[in-house]
Amino acid sequence: MRSSLRTRLIMIFTGMLVITILSVYFANIFFLPSYYQNTKVTQMKSVYSGTVKICDGVDWQGLSEGEQSRIYDKLDILSSNSGVNIYVLKVEAHSISGDIATLDYAYPANSDRLQEVTKDQLGKYVKAVFFGTQLDENCQMLSQSENCEVYKVFDERLSSNYIELTGQMKDSYWVYLRANYQSIQESAAVSNQFLLHVGVFIVMAGIILIMFVSNQYTKPILRLARHARDMQKLNFSSRYQDTRRDEIGVLGDSMNALSDKLEETISELKTANNELQIDLQRRTEQEQMRQEFLANVSHELKTPIALIQGYAEGLLENVNDDPESREFYCDVIVDEAAKMNQMVKRLLSLNQLEFGNGQVHFEHFNLCSLLDSVVNASDILFKQKEIILSYKREEEPVMVWADEYMIEEVVTNYISNAINHVSNEKKIEIKIVPDRDLVRVCVFNTGEPIPEGDIDKIWSKFYKVDKARTREYGGNGIGLSIVKAVMEAHNQKYGVKNYDNGVEFWFELDRKSAN
């Protein structure tokens, strides 16, 4: 990957190494000789000062052998340590003839061909000092002070460059220093050659090192990138695991914290969205229920209102003048008004239960006594329809926890429903089935079973399985809706079961404690 951070780090580091090595290389070529030369000039001036200090006050003519040996040793050491040839000579010049009268070595003492060459060279400088003669073109002055001068000289005989210093001392003694300059250029060339070899090794080693170092930073960054991609896919189980103390570690901890916060926020949003959908669905259902309720109420009230209006108008217009007809008209009006009043009361009661306004008041009462009361109240209906009732009262009280008034409404609706739908053998059976913590009340009537497709619908308001039969007994489809609302308010079970010869409705109550 050309644009990766690791590649860029390697390229930048390698480029910096190459630039550094090339900079040193070209600095050696262009600046090292001058630097060496200036350093050598400074060194030769220092050697000159050291020589003057050693020779200060020395009587070269009256030296004993031991003193001469001591002075020579010092000068030998200075010459060897500095790499500079040191010559001390006594010079006497003829001002009239413009020539050198005497030029004798004080150090070194022996005379050989080198010393003769040295005498000739020094003689040129002495003549230039005393008689102002011009030096040849091979001599280039590098530095000049009150007591000494430094020259760069090309020796044609040896074809080599030298740096030479001439300086005066007391009693016509001169110091002549000579150092080979050619070695400086060779040193620079050797240094550059060595630098190139070492530079290649350094660059290769640097590349390997930066690859290793870059991995320590790029791999954690790549792991952070994978962590970010997992977060993008809403996979918040992914975590950054490295325990680093640097900036990458801080970034990893921040991303983990961000992941936790995003997960928490998205969870809250999902919860809020789910609640909103439920609320919208509930509102839709409530609106639909309201519309159905209004339609059903309008439908149920339309018939009794029409009857009341028709018979009332008949009375006003004296359709029938005989007392019996007027009494019949009045009975119909009163009967239909009573039906309307009963239906409105039931609707108000159901509305309170469904919207939680009808609070359940739990009390401990005898279920058997409640059943006895409802059965006795319905006795005249059993006799009118010639119904065979099977109800065996429990000898011991069956105590339950519930709202006695609401449970009486449930039992009344079950028994009324059984009376209105009983047929064939015309048998109704009411029984109590006790259990350890619960008790079940069952109301069975012989007749036609409820179609399987209608079993779940019979608990809805105004739903009627057989509309013609319901109209016969004046039912409005609200009774079982009230049963459903009451039992759900008690958090207890209820239901219906088909048999071959009839239908059984049931509900359960708590015997142990109130919910």
Solvent accessible surface area in square Angstrom, and as a share of the most:
residue,aa,sasa,rsa
1,M,184,0.82
2,R,212,0.78
3,S,87,0.56
4,S,26,0.17
5,L,82,0.41
6,R,77,0.28
7,T,41,0.24
8,R,134,0.49
9,L,59,0.29
10,I,30,0.15
11,M,115,0.51
12,I,103,0.52
13,F,62,0.26
14,T,26,0.15
15,G,28,0.27
16,M,119,0.53
17,L,34,0.17
18,V,59,0.34
19,I,114,0.58
20,T,79,0.46
21,I,21,0.11
22,L,79,0.39
23,S,62,0.40
24,V,64,0.37
25,Y,50,0.19
26,F,101,0.42
27,A,42,0.32
28,N,19,0.10
29,I,71,0.36
30,F,133,0.55
31,F,141,0.59
32,L,26,0.13
33,P,32,0.20
34,S,62,0.40
35,Y,142,0.54
36,Y,68,0.26
37,Q,33,0.15
38,N,92,0.47
39,T,72,0.42
40,K,38,0.16
41,V,16,0.09
42,T,91,0.53
43,Q,56,0.25
44,M,0,0.00
45,K,69,0.29
46,S,72,0.46
47,V,5,0.03
48,Y,19,0.07
49,S,68,0.44
50,G,20,0.19
51,T,0,0.00
52,V,47,0.27
53,K,166,0.70
54,I,42,0.21
55,C,8,0.05
56,D,88,0.45
57,G,77,0.74
58,V,28,0.16
59,D,91,0.47
60,W,31,0.11
61,Q,148,0.66
62,G,56,0.54
63,L,36,0.18
64,S,58,0.38
65,E,150,0.67
66,G,51,0.49
67,E,77,0.35
68,Q,60,0.27
69,S,58,0.37
70,R,124,0.45
71,I,6,0.03
72,Y,34,0.13
73,D,75,0.39
74,K,92,0.39
75,L,0,0.00
76,D,69,0.36
77,I,106,0.54
78,L,44,0.22
79,S,22,0.14
80,S,90,0.58
81,N,122,0.63
82,S,14,0.09
83,G,55,0.53
84,V,1,0.01
85,N,72,0.37
86,I,6,0.03
87,Y,11,0.04
88,V,0,0.00
89,L,0,0.00
90,K,54,0.23
91,V,4,0.02
92,E,76,0.34
93,A,37,0.28
94,H,100,0.45
95,S,97,0.63
96,I,165,0.84
97,S,77,0.50
98,G,28,0.27
99,D,70,0.36
100,I,35,0.18
101,A,57,0.44
102,T,41,0.24
103,L,25,0.12
104,D,74,0.39
105,Y,30,0.11
106,A,12,0.10
107,Y,14,0.05
108,P,35,0.22
109,A,59,0.46
110,N,95,0.49
111,S,82,0.53
112,D,67,0.35
113,R,168,0.61
114,L,86,0.43
115,Q,4,0.02
116,E,84,0.38
117,V,31,0.18
118,T,3,0.02
119,K,45,0.19
120,D,99,0.51
121,Q,23,0.10
122,L,0,0.00
123,G,9,0.08
124,K,86,0.37
125,Y,2,0.01
126,V,0,0.00
127,K,67,0.29
128,A,24,0.19
129,V,69,0.40
130,F,99,0.41
131,F,58,0.24
132,G,52,0.50
133,T,63,0.37
134,Q,169,0.75
135,L,47,0.23
136,D,65,0.34
137,E,168,0.75
138,N,39,0.20
139,C,20,0.12
140,Q,105,0.47
141,M,84,0.38
142,L,46,0.23
143,S,23,0.15
144,Q,118,0.52
145,S,56,0.36
146,E,170,0.76
147,N,91,0.47
148,C,10,0.06
149,E,31,0.14
150,V,0,0.00
151,Y,8,0.03
152,K,50,0.21
153,V,8,0.04
154,F,81,0.34
155,D,18,0.09
156,E,119,0.53
157,R,122,0.45
158,L,80,0.40
159,S,79,0.51
160,S,12,0.08
161,N,28,0.15
162,Y,23,0.09
163,I,1,0.00
164,E,0,0.00
165,L,0,0.00
166,T,4,0.02
167,G,2,0.02
168,Q,78,0.35
169,M,33,0.15
170,K,149,0.63
171,D,114,0.59
172,S,53,0.34
173,Y,17,0.07
174,W,5,0.02
175,V,0,0.00
176,Y,0,0.00
177,L,0,0.00
178,R,17,0.06
179,A,4,0.03
180,N,66,0.34
181,Y,7,0.03
182,Q,63,0.28
183,S,56,0.36
184,I,14,0.07
185,Q,72,0.32
186,E,100,0.45
187,S,50,0.33
188,A,6,0.05
189,A,61,0.47
190,V,96,0.55
191,S,41,0.26
192,N,12,0.06
193,Q,110,0.49
194,F,135,0.56
195,L,33,0.17
196,L,75,0.37
197,H,121,0.54
198,V,44,0.25
199,G,3,0.03
200,V,95,0.54
201,F,142,0.59
202,I,71,0.36
203,V,24,0.14
204,M,117,0.52
205,A,42,0.33
206,G,7,0.07
207,I,53,0.27
208,I,121,0.61
209,L,103,0.51
210,I,21,0.11
211,M,73,0.33
212,F,127,0.53
213,V,56,0.32
214,S,1,0.01
215,N,35,0.18
216,Q,82,0.36
217,Y,101,0.38
218,T,11,0.06
219,K,108,0.46
220,P,2,0.01
221,I,67,0.34
222,L,100,0.50
223,R,87,0.32
224,L,8,0.04
225,A,37,0.29
226,R,120,0.44
227,H,5,0.02
228,A,43,0.33
229,R,124,0.45
230,D,41,0.21
231,M,18,0.08
232,Q,148,0.66
233,K,156,0.66
234,L,108,0.54
235,N,65,0.33
236,F,22,0.09
237,S,93,0.60
238,S,22,0.14
239,R,93,0.34
240,Y,12,0.05
241,Q,138,0.61
242,D,40,0.21
243,T,130,0.75
244,R,62,0.23
245,R,235,0.86
246,D,44,0.23
247,E,140,0.63
248,I,21,0.11
249,G,2,0.02
250,V,95,0.55
251,L,92,0.46
252,G,0,0.00
253,D,89,0.46
254,S,58,0.38
255,M,28,0.13
256,N,18,0.09
257,A,63,0.49
258,L,89,0.44
259,S,0,0.00
260,D,65,0.34
261,K,122,0.52
262,L,66,0.33
263,E,85,0.38
264,E,90,0.40
265,T,51,0.30
266,I,41,0.21
267,S,60,0.38
268,E,102,0.46
269,L,113,0.56
270,K,134,0.57
271,T,72,0.42
272,A,54,0.42
273,N,76,0.39
274,N,77,0.39
275,E,103,0.46
276,L,98,0.49
277,Q,101,0.45
278,I,77,0.39
279,D,44,0.23
280,L,96,0.48
281,Q,109,0.49
282,R,114,0.42
283,R,152,0.55
284,T,87,0.51
285,E,80,0.36
286,Q,77,0.34
287,E,72,0.32
288,Q,99,0.44
289,M,82,0.37
290,R,118,0.43
291,Q,100,0.44
292,E,84,0.38
293,F,62,0.26
294,L,90,0.45
295,A,62,0.48
296,N,44,0.23
297,V,24,0.14
298,S,69,0.45
299,H,108,0.48
300,E,26,0.12
301,L,34,0.17
302,K,125,0.53
303,T,79,0.46
304,P,13,0.08
305,I,81,0.41
306,A,57,0.44
307,L,64,0.32
308,I,40,0.20
309,Q,104,0.46
310,G,40,0.39
311,Y,53,0.20
312,A,34,0.26
313,E,81,0.37
314,G,7,0.07
315,L,45,0.22
316,L,148,0.74
317,E,130,0.58
318,N,92,0.47
319,V,89,0.51
320,N,60,0.31
321,D,100,0.52
322,D,65,0.34
323,P,93,0.58
324,E,139,0.62
325,S,24,0.15
326,R,93,0.34
327,E,110,0.49
328,F,116,0.48
329,Y,34,0.13
330,C,58,0.35
331,D,80,0.41
332,V,26,0.15
333,I,35,0.18
334,V,100,0.57
335,D,70,0.36
336,E,17,0.08
337,A,44,0.34
338,A,54,0.42
339,K,87,0.37
340,M,42,0.19
341,N,78,0.40
342,Q,92,0.41
343,M,7,0.03
344,V,64,0.37
345,K,118,0.50
346,R,47,0.17
347,L,15,0.08
348,L,109,0.54
349,S,41,0.26
350,L,2,0.01
351,N,66,0.34
352,Q,92,0.41
353,L,21,0.11
354,E,75,0.34
355,F,118,0.49
356,G,62,0.59
357,N,105,0.54
358,G,19,0.18
359,Q,132,0.59
360,V,27,0.16
361,H,119,0.53
362,F,68,0.28
363,E,74,0.33
364,H,90,0.40
365,F,16,0.07
366,N,32,0.16
367,L,0,0.00
368,C,0,0.00
369,S,55,0.36
370,L,9,0.04
371,L,0,0.00
372,D,26,0.13
373,S,65,0.42
374,V,7,0.04
375,V,13,0.07
376,N,106,0.54
377,A,80,0.62
378,S,14,0.09
379,D,58,0.30
380,I,108,0.55
381,L,78,0.39
382,F,7,0.03
383,K,141,0.60
384,Q,123,0.55
385,K,80,0.34
386,E,135,0.61
387,I,16,0.08
388,I,102,0.52
389,L,58,0.29
390,S,58,0.38
391,Y,49,0.19
392,K,177,0.75
393,R,110,0.40
394,E,56,0.25
395,E,168,0.75
396,E,131,0.59
397,P,79,0.50
398,V,7,0.04
399,M,70,0.31
400,V,0,0.00
401,W,77,0.27
402,A,0,0.00
403,D,9,0.05
404,E,65,0.29
405,Y,159,0.60
406,M,20,0.09
407,I,0,0.00
408,E,70,0.32
409,E,43,0.19
410,V,0,0.00
411,V,0,0.00
412,T,50,0.29
413,N,5,0.03
414,Y,1,0.01
415,I,1,0.01
416,S,38,0.24
417,N,29,0.15
418,A,2,0.02
419,I,7,0.03
420,N,32,0.16
421,H,57,0.26
422,V,8,0.04
423,S,25,0.16
424,N,107,0.55
425,E,99,0.44
426,K,78,0.33
427,K,89,0.38
428,I,0,0.00
429,E,67,0.30
430,I,1,0.01
431,K,77,0.33
432,I,14,0.07
433,V,69,0.40
434,P,66,0.42
435,D,93,0.48
436,R,209,0.76
437,D,54,0.28
438,L,61,0.30
439,V,1,0.01
440,R,79,0.29
441,V,1,0.00
442,C,5,0.03
443,V,2,0.01
444,F,27,0.11
445,N,6,0.03
446,T,3,0.02
447,G,2,0.02
448,E,139,0.62
449,P,55,0.34
450,I,25,0.13
451,P,69,0.44
452,E,134,0.60
453,G,56,0.54
454,D,26,0.14
455,I,34,0.17
456,D,122,0.63
457,K,101,0.43
458,I,9,0.05
459,W,27,0.10
460,S,58,0.38
461,K,40,0.17
462,F,17,0.07
463,Y,70,0.27
464,K,26,0.11
465,V,69,0.39
466,D,68,0.35
467,K,121,0.51
468,A,57,0.45
469,R,75,0.27
470,T,6,0.03
471,R,164,0.60
472,E,145,0.65
473,Y,72,0.27
474,G,33,0.32
475,G,19,0.19
476,N,22,0.12
477,G,21,0.20
478,I,0,0.00
479,G,13,0.13
480,L,25,0.12
481,S,5,0.03
482,I,0,0.00
483,V,0,0.00
484,K,75,0.32
485,A,10,0.07
486,V,1,0.01
487,M,0,0.00
488,E,93,0.42
489,A,37,0.29
490,H,2,0.01
491,N,118,0.60
492,Q,26,0.12
493,K,140,0.59
494,Y,49,0.19
495,G,11,0.10
496,V,24,0.14
497,K,108,0.46
498,N,39,0.20
499,Y,84,0.32
500,D,149,0.77
501,N,75,0.39
502,G,0,0.00
503,V,7,0.04
504,E,15,0.07
505,F,7,0.03
506,W,37,0.13
507,F,0,0.00
508,E,19,0.09
509,L,1,0.00
510,D,16,0.08
511,R,80,0.29
512,K,150,0.63
513,S,58,0.37
514,A,41,0.32
515,N,101,0.52
